Amino acid sequence: MPATGAPPSAPVIYTPQGPAAWPAPPQLDGAGPHVYAPRPQSSGCSLLLACMVLFGAVGAAIGVYGLQNGGASVLGGSGGGTSLLAAMADPAPVIETCFVDANGDAVADVVAMHVRDSKRFAEIVDGATGTSLWRGDEIVGDVELFCVGHHVVLALGDFTTRIHDARAPATPLVVRGSDATKKVRPGPACLDLEGADDSHLDVAIDGSAATSCEPSGPVYGVNDDAPGVMGLTDDAVELPDGDAVLRLRVRERGTPILSVRSAAGGADTPLGVIKCTFSAAIAANATTIFLQACAPGDDDAGFVIALRRADLTELWRKPLDGASTNSVSFFSWNGSALIVQSFGAVYAYDGGNGASLWSIR
């Protein structure tokens, strides 16, 4: 552990203790955070990740387009959907989305991970206006995206992790562990990075000189489900909403009609809509519940429906934008608009009338 006293002028990097083959962390310029040695490895099991990888391979073989990114899936079927080749015709489609606080206002800003010619780059977009605030460098190979408070964390396949402060993203902190980062846990002015080998690397951020990180926030993991999104094999999803929990579920028998429960201990209210081919989703603000759903008899044409929260009266509905609408991989209210990722793009909708406000492609 570092000596006590004033922090040094350059970050102090504590090399992981382990096999000599582990790559040493890079040296960083300028004043900044400290990086501390990983804690001992745990005996966690990676079977779930292996199963997810296998599922992705099988899905590709049967003609399902799936891009698994930080828990979000962009899926399109061969029957009536858009092919993978058509999606990749977009010069830089979006394959992953999360929220970050880039400017300190009351609106969550959008981080979009783009892909172009096997290269990936992150973009931060103002959640209130749709204006691009920053675009990162293109990265060759695998990249996992995590949004933690006002930090954008990019975990690369070469075992390096880039931690961008979204308010000044051009100069990230770069650290290297013994394996690729697969989970991020925030603590007080620090992040705990868990590698695929179950190792832990503690990183002090925001000018902290703490000597270790005790995680106290939620766990952000690769292949986590996006909040409020009911995936291909799911029949229900719950969305924490302040002191309440909203629940969207498929009824057990007959046509897969969706029902919603908007109050703790309340009854499920059946709706005249069904789950789409690959997803259904729920989001909410103080007055309105939003759903992604399809009409009975047509699970390929998705739309957004708005319900008055007090009595579940339908306020409006409109078809989802995009080439394929039977799947969404991100569906959330950001304080100003409903943000939806669907098949290579992100769309912002006005909560009052469903008007399209802006998009990221």
VMD Tcl script that draws the C-alpha trace (Angstrom):
set ca {
  {0.00 0.00 0.00}
  {1.20 3.56 -0.67}
  {2.74 5.74 1.98}
  {0.45 8.20 3.67}
  {0.64 11.89 2.94}
  {0.09 14.07 -0.11}
  {-0.70 12.18 -3.33}
  {2.14 12.01 -5.87}
  {2.12 14.13 -8.99}
  {1.56 11.07 -11.18}
  {-0.70 8.08 -10.57}
  {0.77 5.29 -8.49}
  {0.15 1.90 -10.11}
  {0.44 -1.20 -7.97}
  {1.27 -4.18 -10.14}
  {-0.89 -7.28 -9.64}
  {0.80 -9.91 -7.52}
  {0.84 -13.17 -9.45}
  {2.45 -15.01 -12.35}
  {5.30 -13.20 -14.06}
  {3.40 -13.55 -17.33}
  {0.80 -11.04 -16.20}
  {1.22 -7.84 -18.20}
  {2.39 -4.86 -16.18}
  {0.06 -1.83 -16.06}
  {0.97 1.06 -18.35}
  {2.51 4.21 -16.88}
  {0.26 7.25 -17.00}
  {1.07 10.92 -17.33}
  {-0.23 13.77 -15.18}
  {-1.88 13.93 -11.82}
  {-4.64 11.44 -11.29}
  {-6.01 8.44 -9.47}
  {-4.12 5.61 -7.83}
  {-4.49 2.00 -8.87}
  {-4.20 -0.64 -6.20}
  {-3.32 -4.31 -6.32}
  {-6.07 -6.83 -6.95}
  {-7.52 -8.77 -4.07}
  {-7.15 -12.59 -4.05}
  {-9.09 -14.47 -6.66}
  {-12.43 -15.96 -5.75}
  {-13.66 -19.39 -6.76}
  {-16.50 -18.16 -8.93}
  {-17.82 -20.29 -11.76}
  {-17.81 -19.12 -15.39}
  {-20.36 -21.69 -16.56}
  {-23.08 -19.08 -17.11}
  {-20.85 -17.02 -19.39}
  {-19.92 -20.16 -21.35}
  {-23.60 -21.00 -21.80}
  {-24.29 -17.48 -23.06}
  {-21.49 -17.77 -25.60}
  {-22.84 -21.14 -26.74}
  {-26.35 -19.72 -27.06}
  {-25.00 -16.91 -29.24}
  {-23.29 -19.38 -31.57}
  {-26.41 -21.52 -31.87}
  {-28.52 -18.44 -32.50}
  {-26.29 -17.38 -35.37}
  {-26.55 -20.85 -36.88}
  {-30.34 -20.73 -36.97}
  {-30.50 -17.28 -38.53}
  {-31.02 -15.14 -35.44}
  {-29.01 -11.96 -35.44}
  {-27.74 -11.37 -31.92}
  {-25.18 -8.96 -30.61}
  {-24.65 -9.50 -26.89}
  {-23.25 -6.33 -25.38}
  {-23.24 -5.49 -21.62}
  {-26.51 -7.29 -21.15}
  {-28.25 -5.82 -24.20}
  {-29.28 -7.88 -27.22}
  {-30.16 -6.58 -30.68}
  {-32.08 -9.37 -32.36}
  {-33.72 -9.65 -35.75}
  {-35.29 -12.79 -37.24}
  {-34.92 -14.03 -40.78}
  {-38.68 -14.20 -41.20}
  {-39.80 -10.61 -41.84}
  {-36.84 -9.12 -40.00}
  {-33.78 -7.33 -41.32}
  {-30.68 -9.41 -42.01}
  {-27.35 -8.91 -40.30}
  {-25.84 -7.76 -43.60}
  {-28.54 -5.13 -44.00}
  {-27.97 -3.89 -40.47}
  {-24.23 -3.65 -41.03}
  {-24.84 -1.55 -44.13}
  {-25.30 1.29 -41.67}
  {-21.86 2.94 -41.51}
  {-21.66 2.71 -37.71}
  {-24.70 1.03 -36.12}
  {-25.22 1.19 -32.38}
  {-24.76 -2.16 -30.62}
  {-25.00 -1.09 -26.98}
  {-26.48 1.75 -24.92}
  {-26.35 2.96 -21.32}
  {-26.88 6.16 -19.32}
  {-24.25 8.43 -17.81}
  {-24.24 11.87 -16.18}
  {-22.08 13.93 -18.52}
  {-23.09 17.48 -17.58}
  {-24.72 17.45 -14.14}
  {-28.25 18.31 -15.26}
  {-31.41 16.39 -14.41}
  {-31.38 14.44 -17.68}
  {-29.43 11.22 -18.15}
  {-27.10 11.37 -21.13}
  {-26.71 8.51 -23.59}
  {-23.57 6.49 -24.25}
  {-23.75 4.58 -27.53}
  {-21.25 1.94 -28.61}
  {-20.88 1.92 -32.39}
  {-19.28 -0.68 -34.63}
  {-17.65 -0.01 -38.00}
  {-15.50 -2.51 -39.96}
  {-14.81 -4.63 -36.86}
  {-13.81 -1.53 -34.92}
  {-15.79 -0.05 -32.05}
  {-16.03 3.43 -30.62}
  {-18.09 5.05 -27.88}
  {-20.08 8.27 -28.23}
  {-21.64 10.43 -25.52}
  {-24.83 12.22 -26.57}
  {-26.64 14.93 -24.61}
  {-29.85 13.28 -23.40}
  {-31.82 16.53 -23.59}
  {-30.89 17.66 -27.10}
  {-29.40 14.70 -28.97}
  {-26.18 16.67 -29.53}
  {-22.99 14.63 -29.70}
  {-20.70 15.64 -26.82}
  {-17.75 13.31 -27.50}
  {-16.62 10.48 -29.75}
  {-13.86 8.16 -28.66}
  {-11.12 6.57 -30.71}
  {-11.89 3.47 -32.76}
  {-10.79 0.30 -30.98}
  {-9.95 -2.96 -32.74}
  {-11.32 -6.10 -31.10}
  {-13.70 -6.77 -28.26}
  {-14.87 -3.92 -26.04}
  {-17.34 -4.11 -23.16}
  {-19.20 -0.95 -22.12}
  {-20.18 -0.01 -18.55}
  {-21.78 3.25 -17.39}
  {-21.17 4.00 -13.71}
  {-22.33 7.39 -12.41}
  {-20.44 9.93 -14.49}
  {-17.85 7.44 -15.71}
  {-17.76 5.51 -18.98}
  {-15.78 2.30 -18.53}
  {-14.46 0.52 -21.62}
  {-13.03 -2.97 -21.00}
  {-10.81 -4.13 -23.87}
  {-9.86 -7.65 -24.82}
  {-6.16 -6.90 -24.26}
  {-6.83 -6.72 -20.47}
  {-6.72 -2.91 -20.39}
  {-9.64 -0.89 -19.04}
  {-10.23 2.76 -19.97}
  {-12.09 4.84 -17.40}
  {-13.45 8.06 -18.92}
  {-14.91 10.80 -16.76}
  {-17.91 11.72 -18.93}
  {-17.47 15.39 -18.00}
  {-13.93 15.38 -19.41}
  {-13.75 12.19 -21.47}
  {-10.78 12.97 -23.70}
  {-8.15 11.88 -21.15}
  {-9.09 8.51 -19.64}
  {-7.37 6.64 -16.87}
  {-5.97 3.42 -18.38}
  {-5.23 0.39 -16.21}
  {-4.38 -3.21 -16.93}
  {-5.30 -6.29 -14.93}
  {-4.62 -9.99 -15.24}
  {-7.65 -10.57 -17.49}
  {-10.39 -8.68 -19.27}
  {-12.78 -6.77 -16.99}
  {-16.20 -8.42 -16.79}
  {-17.78 -6.67 -13.79}
  {-17.54 -3.20 -12.28}
  {-18.56 -2.32 -8.72}
  {-18.49 1.31 -7.57}
  {-17.35 2.35 -4.11}
  {-16.65 5.71 -2.48}
  {-14.50 7.50 -5.09}
  {-13.28 4.18 -6.45}
  {-14.13 1.30 -8.77}
  {-13.58 -2.41 -8.23}
  {-12.83 -4.11 -11.57}
  {-13.43 -7.86 -11.60}
  {-11.66 -9.81 -14.32}
  {-12.80 -12.89 -16.22}
  {-10.35 -14.86 -14.05}
  {-12.17 -13.64 -10.88}
  {-9.30 -11.29 -10.01}
  {-10.04 -7.83 -8.61}
  {-8.34 -4.53 -9.39}
  {-9.22 -1.53 -7.22}
  {-9.00 1.88 -8.89}
  {-9.26 5.20 -7.04}
  {-11.05 7.88 -9.07}
  {-12.20 11.49 -8.71}
  {-8.91 12.57 -7.14}
  {-9.14 10.12 -4.26}
  {-5.98 8.88 -2.56}
  {-7.68 6.02 -0.72}
  {-5.59 2.88 -0.36}
  {-8.33 0.36 -1.14}
  {-11.84 0.17 -2.55}
  {-14.79 -1.23 -0.61}
  {-17.60 -1.60 -3.18}
  {-20.93 -0.26 -1.97}
  {-22.92 0.25 -5.15}
  {-24.64 -2.08 -7.63}
  {-22.72 -4.59 -9.74}
  {-22.45 -3.82 -13.45}
  {-21.74 -6.98 -15.41}
  {-21.30 -8.21 -18.95}
  {-24.52 -9.84 -20.22}
  {-26.65 -8.10 -17.60}
  {-30.23 -7.59 -18.72}
  {-31.13 -4.03 -19.66}
  {-33.56 -2.54 -17.11}
  {-37.18 -3.18 -18.02}
  {-36.46 -5.36 -21.08}
  {-38.05 -8.81 -21.33}
  {-35.77 -10.87 -23.56}
  {-36.35 -13.74 -25.95}
  {-36.80 -16.47 -23.33}
  {-38.29 -14.33 -20.53}
  {-41.94 -14.27 -19.55}
  {-41.75 -11.42 -17.03}
  {-39.65 -8.43 -16.07}
  {-39.66 -6.16 -13.02}
  {-38.56 -2.54 -13.04}
  {-37.61 -0.87 -9.74}
  {-39.28 2.53 -9.63}
  {-38.52 4.44 -6.46}
  {-40.35 2.67 -3.65}
  {-42.46 0.70 -6.13}
  {-41.77 -2.10 -8.60}
  {-43.47 -2.18 -11.99}
  {-44.02 -5.65 -13.40}
  {-44.71 -6.69 -16.99}
  {-45.52 -10.33 -17.64}
  {-46.90 -12.74 -20.21}
  {-49.97 -14.68 -19.18}
  {-49.38 -18.37 -18.70}
  {-51.99 -19.80 -21.04}
  {-53.32 -18.94 -24.46}
  {-52.15 -16.02 -26.56}
  {-49.19 -14.36 -24.78}
  {-51.15 -11.28 -23.69}
  {-49.13 -8.87 -21.57}
  {-50.30 -7.62 -18.19}
  {-48.87 -4.88 -16.00}
  {-48.81 -4.35 -12.25}
  {-48.17 -0.77 -11.23}
  {-48.54 -0.92 -7.43}
  {-46.98 -3.11 -4.77}
  {-49.38 -5.89 -3.90}
  {-51.75 -4.85 -6.68}
  {-53.33 -7.09 -9.28}
  {-51.96 -7.64 -12.76}
  {-54.03 -5.72 -15.32}
  {-54.32 -7.49 -18.71}
  {-53.57 -5.37 -21.75}
  {-54.70 -5.88 -25.34}
  {-51.13 -6.32 -26.58}
  {-48.62 -9.16 -26.76}
  {-44.89 -9.69 -26.50}
  {-43.11 -9.14 -29.80}
  {-41.01 -11.86 -31.43}
  {-37.90 -11.16 -29.38}
  {-38.85 -8.71 -26.63}
  {-41.29 -6.61 -24.69}
  {-40.24 -3.72 -22.46}
  {-41.47 -1.33 -19.78}
  {-40.31 2.12 -18.63}
  {-41.96 4.90 -16.65}
  {-41.88 8.48 -15.46}
  {-43.96 10.10 -12.72}
  {-47.20 10.10 -14.73}
  {-46.83 7.60 -17.55}
  {-45.93 3.95 -18.14}
  {-44.36 3.13 -21.52}
  {-44.34 -0.29 -23.18}
  {-42.78 -1.89 -26.24}
  {-45.29 -4.43 -27.48}
  {-47.03 -5.88 -30.54}
  {-50.63 -6.39 -31.59}
  {-52.19 -9.87 -31.33}
  {-51.62 -11.76 -34.56}
  {-48.56 -9.72 -35.56}
  {-45.55 -10.16 -33.29}
  {-43.18 -8.63 -35.85}
  {-44.45 -5.02 -35.87}
  {-43.49 -3.39 -32.59}
  {-44.84 -0.13 -31.27}
  {-44.53 2.11 -28.23}
  {-47.64 2.50 -26.10}
  {-48.12 5.08 -23.35}
  {-50.47 4.41 -20.43}
  {-51.65 6.88 -17.80}
  {-50.05 5.64 -14.64}
  {-53.02 6.34 -12.40}
  {-55.53 4.11 -14.22}
  {-53.60 2.48 -17.13}
  {-55.70 4.31 -19.72}
  {-53.97 4.33 -23.10}
  {-52.74 7.82 -24.01}
  {-51.08 7.16 -27.36}
  {-49.28 4.54 -29.39}
  {-46.97 4.76 -32.39}
  {-44.90 2.32 -34.45}
  {-41.29 2.00 -33.41}
  {-38.79 3.64 -35.73}
  {-36.24 1.52 -37.55}
  {-35.91 -1.27 -40.08}
  {-36.89 -4.01 -37.62}
  {-39.16 -3.35 -34.64}
  {-39.74 -6.76 -33.07}
  {-36.86 -6.35 -30.62}
  {-35.48 -3.66 -28.37}
  {-32.32 -3.94 -26.28}
  {-32.60 -0.70 -24.29}
  {-35.83 1.00 -23.18}
  {-35.68 3.66 -20.48}
  {-36.87 7.14 -19.45}
  {-33.96 9.56 -19.07}
  {-35.76 12.45 -17.37}
  {-36.62 14.14 -20.65}
  {-37.51 11.48 -23.22}
  {-38.05 7.77 -23.73}
  {-34.77 6.32 -25.05}
  {-35.02 3.14 -27.13}
  {-32.29 1.11 -28.82}
  {-33.59 -1.03 -31.64}
  {-31.60 -2.82 -34.33}
  {-28.58 -0.60 -34.79}
  {-29.95 2.79 -33.73}
  {-31.12 4.76 -30.69}
  {-34.32 6.79 -30.78}
  {-35.69 9.45 -28.43}
  {-39.46 9.85 -28.10}
  {-41.50 12.64 -26.53}
  {-43.26 11.21 -23.48}
  {-46.33 13.38 -24.03}
  {-47.26 12.43 -27.58}
  {-44.70 9.91 -28.89}
  {-43.15 12.31 -31.38}
  {-39.65 11.34 -32.56}
  {-37.17 13.85 -31.15}
  {-33.73 12.69 -32.29}
  {-31.79 9.54 -33.06}
  {-28.26 8.09 -32.95}
  {-27.21 5.95 -35.92}
}
mol new
graphics top color blue
foreach p $ca { graphics top sphere $p radius 0.5 }
foreach p [lrange $ca 0 end-1] q [lrange $ca 1 end] { graphics top cylinder $p $q radius 0.2 }
display resetview
